[in-house]
Amino acid sequence: MSLEVHCPRCGKKVPWNETQRWRPFCSERCRLIDLGQWANEEHRVAGDDLPPAGDTPH
């Protein structure tokens, strides 16, 4: 039995193996949509906010 994951974009089941070119995504389309969401800052990695530019600690 092979491992299956769900595409993070559309939820379609994707086999997790070397033949799946776009894993964990089901297709290039889903991969590019996700990449665009990161580029538009619709997704973020949790963390502290950065200080405004020019405010350097002494």
Phi, psi and omega in degrees: 000130181264156180284137175238140176238165177262135177303128181297340183270306187249346178090358179297143178289135182230126175294137181265092177206175186294338183280345180275098187299324187257011184306143006278004180275159181276339184203168176297324179302310179297321179297316181290324175299314180297316179300318178298323178294323176294316181296326178275005180061031173281338173247147179216153173267130182298143178172178178287148176292148177279148176293154178303151180302137180095341177270089180258136178293146181262000000 
